[in-house]
Amino acid sequence: MISDDEGPDPGSIGAALLGVVTDALPTAIAYVDRNRVYRYANNSYLKAVRQSASDVIGQSIDAIVQNEWLSDDVIEMIHNRVAHALNGMASEFSFKATLPDTKEEIWLLATYTPDIDTAGRVRGYVSLFRDITEEKAIESQLQEKATTDPLTGLRNRRFLEDIADQKFAEAARNRKVIGLLMIDVDLFKSFNDQHGHAVGDEILCQIAKAVSDSLRLGDIVTRWGGEEFLVLLNGAEQHQVILAAERIRRSVEGLHLQPDTLPHPVTVSIGASLCGNNPAELDQDIRTADRALYAAKENGRNRVEISNRLSDRTTADERKLDPES
């Protein structure tokens, strides 16, 4: 053990060594006391907040956490997590920040760990911030890939499942209902059998574009599987659901596809329905539209059939609508 007169105090050596180590880390680290005052900040933290040590140490967190680079919502979230830390609760959260000089948007992962003494009193907390922008970009790319059909570029079944709660909530707020269209390519197997899967794939891509082009902003079309497509019509009225279905049917019917030797024209059958107000019953709503689709197939294909739910106020004569009416 080294005495006081034999050299530096071991505690001061440890503190100096800790400072050297933390200053070398890319993670932004700071210590804030129970009065919400900064007592330490490493080089990465100072660079992140664009401040010098003299501008930060001894200052309140309120003076440093500013809306110059953080949104009001993020600032509120940070203050809430500070309160949690000063009450002895650790937390981890991520948020987006805008660099004030370059206006570049970055993502940060924050960890707040309370500093509790042996008596159980909170003396302050340690905050760590790590740049996770690249990880977020990779995550977004993976999410995009996981929810996109690679052939047609449409969203897939997983995307619809992920977004269903949001769409139902929007409809409820606007006191609207969600229209549902189940679309199936008529006699699709014959295209593959006669011309091969490359032609079949091209037909699916052309139909996907025709369906997308027939919809409004906010409507969602997904490739449901094989030659089936599912459409959610956002906040649609009853007559709009039927008109949208007929518009899609006519658009596909009007496609001019090669080769000219296709065994029959490219058409679709559509089952139209309305969703209830419960996203948990979406599967049941889809089955209702699916039954209408099968009715369209049985009644000659290349037509729109409506479910009992949609036909409550719709006569049978309205099932084949003229879009000019």
C-alpha positions as CSV (number, residue, x, y, z in Angstrom):
1,M,0.0,0.0,0.0
2,I,1.3,3.4,-0.8
3,S,1.1,6.0,2.0
4,D,0.4,9.7,1.4
5,D,4.0,10.7,1.6
6,E,5.2,8.0,-0.8
7,G,3.3,9.1,-3.8
8,P,-0.1,10.1,-5.2
9,D,-3.3,9.0,-3.5
10,P,-4.6,5.7,-5.0
11,G,-8.1,7.1,-5.2
12,S,-6.9,10.0,-7.4
13,I,-5.0,7.6,-9.6
14,G,-8.1,5.5,-10.0
15,A,-10.2,8.6,-10.9
16,A,-7.6,9.8,-13.4
17,L,-7.4,6.4,-15.0
18,L,-11.2,6.1,-15.2
19,G,-11.2,9.5,-16.9
20,V,-8.7,8.5,-19.4
21,V,-10.6,5.3,-20.2
22,T,-14.0,6.9,-20.5
23,D,-12.6,9.8,-22.6
24,A,-11.3,7.2,-25.1
25,L,-14.7,5.5,-25.5
26,P,-17.1,6.3,-28.4
27,T,-20.1,6.1,-26.0
28,A,-21.2,9.4,-24.6
29,I,-21.1,9.2,-20.8
30,A,-22.2,11.7,-18.1
31,Y,-22.9,11.8,-14.4
32,V,-25.7,13.9,-13.1
33,D,-26.3,14.4,-9.3
34,R,-29.6,14.3,-7.5
35,N,-30.0,18.0,-8.1
36,R,-30.0,17.4,-11.8
37,V,-26.5,19.0,-12.1
38,Y,-23.8,17.6,-14.4
39,R,-20.7,16.5,-12.4
40,Y,-18.9,14.7,-15.2
41,A,-19.0,14.3,-19.0
42,N,-16.6,12.5,-21.2
43,N,-15.2,13.8,-24.5
44,S,-17.8,11.9,-26.5
45,Y,-20.6,13.5,-24.5
46,L,-19.2,16.9,-24.9
47,K,-18.9,16.4,-28.7
48,A,-22.4,15.2,-28.9
49,V,-23.9,18.2,-27.2
50,R,-21.5,20.6,-29.0
51,Q,-20.3,22.0,-25.6
52,S,-17.0,22.4,-23.7
53,A,-16.4,20.9,-20.3
54,S,-16.7,24.3,-18.6
55,D,-20.1,24.8,-20.4
56,V,-21.5,21.5,-19.1
57,I,-20.0,20.7,-15.7
58,G,-21.9,22.4,-12.9
59,Q,-24.9,23.2,-15.2
60,S,-28.4,21.9,-14.9
61,I,-29.5,19.2,-17.3
62,D,-32.3,21.6,-18.4
63,A,-29.7,24.0,-19.8
64,I,-28.0,21.3,-21.9
65,V,-31.0,19.3,-23.2
66,Q,-32.4,21.8,-25.6
67,N,-34.9,21.7,-28.5
68,E,-32.2,22.9,-30.9
69,W,-31.5,19.3,-31.7
70,L,-34.3,17.5,-29.9
71,S,-38.0,17.5,-30.5
72,D,-40.4,18.6,-27.7
73,D,-41.6,15.0,-27.4
74,V,-38.0,13.7,-27.0
75,I,-37.2,16.4,-24.4
76,E,-40.3,15.4,-22.4
77,M,-39.3,11.7,-22.6
78,I,-35.7,12.5,-21.4
79,H,-37.0,14.5,-18.4
80,N,-39.4,11.6,-17.6
81,R,-36.5,9.1,-17.6
82,V,-34.3,11.5,-15.5
83,A,-37.1,11.5,-12.9
84,H,-37.2,7.7,-13.0
85,A,-33.5,7.5,-12.5
86,L,-33.5,9.9,-9.6
87,N,-36.2,7.7,-8.1
88,G,-33.9,4.7,-8.3
89,M,-35.2,3.2,-11.6
90,A,-32.9,2.3,-14.5
91,S,-34.2,2.7,-18.0
92,E,-33.1,2.3,-21.6
93,F,-34.7,4.0,-24.6
94,S,-33.9,5.2,-28.1
95,F,-34.7,8.5,-29.8
96,K,-34.0,10.6,-32.9
97,A,-31.9,13.8,-32.8
98,T,-31.0,16.4,-35.4
99,L,-27.5,17.7,-35.4
100,P,-27.7,21.5,-35.2
101,D,-24.8,22.2,-37.5
102,T,-25.4,19.6,-40.3
103,K,-29.1,19.0,-39.7
104,E,-28.3,15.3,-40.0
105,E,-30.8,13.0,-38.2
106,I,-29.3,10.4,-36.0
107,W,-30.6,7.7,-33.7
108,L,-29.3,7.4,-30.1
109,L,-29.7,4.7,-27.5
110,A,-29.8,6.0,-24.0
111,T,-29.2,4.1,-20.8
112,Y,-29.9,5.8,-17.4
113,T,-28.5,3.9,-14.3
114,P,-29.1,5.3,-10.8
115,D,-26.2,5.7,-8.4
116,I,-27.5,4.4,-5.1
117,D,-25.4,4.6,-1.9
118,T,-25.2,1.8,0.8
119,A,-28.1,3.5,2.7
120,G,-30.3,3.1,-0.4
121,R,-30.3,6.9,-1.2
122,V,-30.0,8.0,-4.8
123,R,-27.0,10.2,-5.3
124,G,-27.5,10.8,-9.0
125,Y,-27.4,8.7,-12.1
126,V,-25.0,7.7,-15.0
127,S,-26.2,8.3,-18.5
128,L,-24.8,6.6,-21.6
129,F,-25.6,7.5,-25.1
130,R,-24.7,5.4,-28.1
131,D,-25.1,6.3,-31.8
132,I,-27.3,3.5,-33.3
133,T,-28.1,5.2,-36.6
134,E,-26.5,2.5,-38.7
135,E,-28.2,-0.2,-36.7
136,K,-31.5,1.6,-37.2
137,A,-30.9,1.8,-40.9
138,I,-30.2,-1.9,-41.1
139,E,-33.2,-2.7,-39.0
140,S,-35.4,-0.5,-41.3
141,Q,-34.0,-2.3,-44.4
142,L,-34.7,-5.7,-42.8
143,Q,-38.2,-4.6,-41.8
144,E,-38.8,-3.4,-45.3
145,K,-37.6,-6.6,-46.8
146,A,-39.6,-8.7,-44.3
147,T,-42.9,-6.9,-45.2
148,T,-42.4,-6.5,-49.0
149,D,-43.3,-9.1,-51.6
150,P,-40.0,-9.6,-53.6
151,L,-41.8,-10.3,-56.9
152,T,-44.4,-7.5,-57.2
153,G,-43.0,-5.0,-54.7
154,L,-46.3,-4.8,-52.9
155,R,-46.6,-5.1,-49.2
156,N,-47.2,-8.7,-47.9
157,R,-49.4,-10.4,-45.3
158,R,-47.0,-9.6,-42.5
159,F,-47.2,-5.9,-43.2
160,L,-51.0,-6.0,-43.0
161,E,-50.9,-7.8,-39.7
162,D,-48.4,-5.2,-38.3
163,I,-50.4,-2.2,-39.4
164,A,-54.0,-3.5,-38.8
165,D,-54.3,-1.9,-35.3
166,Q,-53.2,1.5,-36.6
167,K,-55.7,1.4,-39.5
168,F,-58.6,0.3,-37.3
169,A,-57.8,3.1,-34.8
170,E,-57.7,5.7,-37.6
171,A,-61.1,4.5,-38.9
172,A,-62.6,4.6,-35.4
173,R,-61.3,8.2,-34.8
174,N,-62.9,9.3,-38.1
175,R,-66.0,7.3,-37.5
176,K,-65.5,5.4,-40.7
177,V,-65.3,1.7,-41.7
178,I,-62.6,-0.2,-43.6
179,G,-63.5,-1.7,-46.9
180,L,-62.0,-5.1,-47.8
181,L,-61.4,-6.6,-51.2
182,M,-60.2,-10.1,-51.8
183,I,-58.9,-10.4,-55.4
184,D,-57.9,-13.6,-57.3
185,V,-56.6,-14.0,-60.8
186,D,-58.9,-16.1,-62.9
187,L,-57.6,-19.4,-64.2
188,F,-54.0,-18.3,-63.3
189,K,-52.6,-21.9,-63.4
190,S,-53.2,-22.1,-67.2
191,F,-50.8,-19.2,-67.8
192,N,-48.0,-21.0,-66.0
193,D,-48.8,-24.3,-67.6
194,Q,-48.9,-22.9,-71.2
195,H,-46.2,-20.2,-71.0
196,G,-44.1,-20.9,-68.0
197,H,-43.6,-19.2,-64.6
198,A,-41.8,-16.2,-66.1
199,V,-44.9,-15.2,-68.0
200,G,-47.0,-15.9,-64.9
201,D,-44.8,-13.7,-62.8
202,E,-45.0,-10.9,-65.3
203,I,-48.8,-11.1,-65.3
204,L,-48.8,-10.9,-61.5
205,C,-46.6,-7.8,-61.6
206,Q,-48.8,-6.1,-64.2
207,I,-51.9,-6.9,-62.1
208,A,-50.2,-5.6,-59.0
209,K,-49.5,-2.3,-60.7
210,A,-53.1,-2.1,-62.1
211,V,-54.5,-2.6,-58.7
212,S,-52.2,-0.1,-57.0
213,D,-53.0,2.5,-59.7
214,S,-56.7,2.1,-59.1
215,L,-56.5,2.9,-55.4
216,R,-56.5,6.2,-53.4
217,L,-53.7,7.5,-51.2
218,G,-54.0,5.7,-47.9
219,D,-55.5,2.5,-49.3
220,I,-53.3,-0.6,-48.9
221,V,-52.8,-3.5,-51.4
222,T,-50.9,-6.6,-50.4
223,R,-50.0,-9.7,-52.2
224,W,-51.8,-12.2,-50.0
225,G,-50.3,-15.3,-51.5
226,G,-49.9,-17.0,-54.9
227,E,-52.3,-15.2,-57.2
228,E,-54.4,-13.5,-54.5
229,F,-54.3,-9.9,-53.5
230,L,-55.9,-8.2,-50.5
231,V,-56.9,-4.6,-50.4
232,L,-57.8,-2.5,-47.3
233,L,-59.8,0.6,-48.3
234,N,-59.1,3.2,-45.7
235,G,-62.3,4.9,-44.3
236,A,-64.4,3.9,-47.3
237,E,-68.2,4.4,-47.6
238,Q,-70.3,1.4,-48.7
239,H,-70.6,2.6,-52.3
240,Q,-66.9,3.4,-52.5
241,V,-66.0,-0.2,-51.7
242,I,-68.0,-1.5,-54.6
243,L,-66.9,1.3,-57.0
244,A,-63.2,0.6,-56.1
245,A,-63.7,-3.1,-56.7
246,E,-65.3,-2.6,-60.1
247,R,-62.6,0.0,-61.0
248,I,-59.9,-2.6,-60.3
249,R,-61.7,-5.3,-62.2
250,R,-62.1,-3.1,-65.3
251,S,-58.5,-2.0,-65.0
252,V,-57.2,-5.5,-65.1
253,E,-59.5,-6.5,-67.8
254,G,-58.1,-3.6,-69.9
255,L,-54.5,-4.8,-69.7
256,H,-52.8,-5.6,-72.9
257,L,-50.4,-8.4,-72.1
258,Q,-48.0,-10.3,-74.2
259,P,-47.8,-12.9,-75.6
260,D,-50.9,-12.7,-77.7
261,T,-51.2,-16.5,-77.5
262,L,-52.4,-16.4,-73.8
263,P,-55.0,-19.2,-73.4
264,H,-57.6,-16.6,-72.3
265,P,-57.9,-12.9,-71.3
266,V,-56.4,-11.8,-68.0
267,T,-59.2,-11.1,-65.5
268,V,-59.8,-11.1,-61.8
269,S,-62.7,-12.0,-59.5
270,I,-63.2,-9.9,-56.5
271,G,-65.0,-10.4,-53.2
272,A,-66.0,-7.1,-51.5
273,S,-66.9,-6.7,-47.9
274,L,-66.6,-4.4,-44.9
275,C,-64.5,-4.9,-41.8
276,G,-65.9,-4.7,-38.3
277,N,-64.5,-2.3,-35.7
278,N,-62.2,-4.9,-34.0
279,P,-58.7,-5.6,-35.4
280,A,-58.8,-8.9,-33.5
281,E,-61.5,-10.1,-35.9
282,L,-59.7,-9.2,-39.1
283,D,-59.2,-12.9,-39.9
284,Q,-63.0,-13.3,-39.7
285,D,-63.5,-10.3,-41.9
286,I,-61.1,-11.7,-44.5
287,R,-63.0,-15.0,-44.5
288,T,-66.2,-13.1,-45.2
289,A,-64.6,-11.4,-48.2
290,D,-63.2,-14.7,-49.3
291,R,-66.6,-16.3,-49.4
292,A,-67.8,-13.4,-51.6
293,L,-64.7,-14.1,-53.8
294,Y,-65.7,-17.7,-54.2
295,A,-69.2,-16.6,-55.1
296,A,-67.7,-14.5,-57.9
297,K,-65.8,-17.5,-59.2
298,E,-68.9,-19.7,-59.1
299,N,-71.0,-17.0,-60.9
300,G,-68.7,-16.9,-64.0
301,R,-65.5,-15.1,-62.9
302,N,-64.4,-11.6,-64.0
303,R,-66.9,-10.0,-61.7
304,V,-67.4,-8.4,-58.2
305,E,-69.5,-10.1,-55.6
306,I,-70.4,-8.5,-52.3
307,S,-70.7,-10.1,-48.9
308,N,-73.8,-10.1,-46.8
309,R,-72.3,-7.5,-44.6
310,L,-71.9,-5.1,-47.5
311,S,-75.2,-6.0,-49.1
312,D,-77.3,-4.9,-46.2
313,R,-78.1,-1.7,-48.0
314,T,-77.1,-2.7,-51.5
315,T,-79.5,-4.4,-54.0
316,A,-78.4,-7.3,-56.1
317,D,-78.7,-5.1,-59.2
318,E,-75.8,-2.9,-57.9
319,R,-73.4,-5.8,-57.9
320,K,-72.2,-4.9,-61.4
321,L,-71.7,-1.2,-61.5
322,D,-71.1,1.1,-64.3
323,P,-68.2,3.4,-63.2
324,E,-69.7,6.3,-65.2
325,S,-72.9,6.2,-63.1
